[in-house]
Each structure stands twice: as C-alpha cells, then as structure tokens.
C-alpha cells in the first residue's frame, strides 16, 4: 500500500507515511498533503478517521496553495467529503470588482447550485469588516485521489466562471484557455448556465460517448429536453477527413447511447447535440459534418458554436449587465 499508518494504544492515528514520506499534522486529525504525493493512489487507502488538507507543495516550511483551500475526508471506499474554505482580506484584494460583491455573489451562486443541482452544500459566510470567510462542501466519488482532486478543482472553476458572467466582469476569454478541459469548465459550462440551461455537468472521461457536457432545459410543454455538448479545443478542418469521421462517430454515439440522469433517476437520451469548439470551423467543416450525418432527424438536431460565437454571446451578457 502507498499509504501506511500506525495507531496508538487508544486506536488513534499517530503517524502517516505516503510513499515513504511522513506527513505533518498539528492535531493528529488533519494532515497537510501535497497533491503530487497522492498521484495514482487509491482513495480506498485513506484512513477513515483523519482528513487531508491538500496543497500544491511545501518548501522551507511555506505552504503553497494554488486554488481555494480544500480538505478531504473519507465517507466510503470511493466517496469523499471535500470541505472548501475560501477567505480573503480587503487590504490585499486586487480584483476588478469589490471583494464584498464578489464573495456575496459566490455565496448566492453556491446556494442556488445546492438547490438546483445538489452537488454543493453551503455551510457558512462571515464578514468581519476586514476578512470575508466562505465555507462550502461537496461529496465526490472517484477511485483515486487524482479523481477526487480533479473533480473538486473542476467544481471551483465552474463556480469562478459563473461568478464572472453573473457580475459582468470579463470572464476567462477563450484564447486564455490552455486545453479542452479548461475551455469546457471555465468557459462553456458557465455560459450554458447563463443561457438558462439547468443540470449542467461535466462528463468528460466518464464513458461520455460523445457528450463531454450534459445539460437540460424545460420546454414550453413543461417537459425536460436533454442536450449534450461535444467539446473540441482548437480548429476543426473540413480537410481533415479522420477528424470529421471521428466527430461523426461521436455524434452517432451521443444520440444512440442512453445515460443515467441523477435527477430523474432513470436512463435518458439526448434530443439535441451542440458541437462547440474554441477555434474556427474551416474548409467547410460544418457542411461536411452535416453531409455525413445520414439521419435527417439527427442532422436537424445538431448545432454548432465556435470561439467567435461564444465571445459574441458573452459580450451580450456584459452589455446587459452594464445597462442595469
């Protein structure tokens, strides 16, 4: 096992070694762990009666944390309780808007998401005039620590992207994203939420069958209409036959293969698919994709969105915010 621990005569954990490295704790309950040390380790190895406070690294007794501080504890063999503790001090805040507005918006979005989706839980909010403290939590399932931490970081990115759209500040530009996941989580998902879609969740890497994102909306007939989004980073060229063929196969899978919906508690199928890319569709790529979709019913339910269109939609929301 990569994680080894010993207990004292009262059966309390007194020492933890991860890959042979001893982990520090001030109270014997919460242990400070660099996330790189947990890479590839099964979450099931974690003791049930301690918590891991995750950091990027520790050097010369200085703790480096790149995201909102999070502490992981064990619920079951593959389910973790992740506690987030966000705090900022007014004198050090350098955001484009005031700290109070930013943190209050974040608080309300977490409460809204708790009610709408249920994957976050608001815990506390305190403003003493100098510091602002916000705590919230999530329960995340994954086989490895990598999966737990990645999912937690994705949640944080979604929240940040949604905040920036909500308050009208310039959210992350498409050209500032560095890969497909960053583009999907920081730009596409917040934008879908802003457009009024609900139950928006990132599905990449979990047998997605051409649906990197799944989301829904209430129709005029008060029924749920399920959508999928196939996300690509960069340009899609009509001259690249292998790329076009791959997209077509994913389109086919996206409509044919059902998914289990956490909210209806049953298997569902999407009725519409959005192909969204960060770059441009070149060399008649859209026309060639449509030509190769044999079913007219499918063809009429596939939409396309490129980086320029995303920026145009985002700009509309910014202008609406400015007029309020």
Helices and strands as residue ranges (DSSP letters): E 3-7, E 13-18, E 21-22, E 24-25, E 30-34, G 35-38, G 43-45, E 51-55, E 57-59, E 62-64, E 69-74, E 79-89, G 90-92, H 99-116, E 121-127, E 131-141, H 145-167, G 174-176, H 180-183, I 184-188, H 189-194, E 198-202, E 213-218, E 224-232, E 236-237, H 241-256, E 259-261, E 266-268, E 272-277, E 281-282, H 285-292, H 296-299, E 302-305, H 307-323
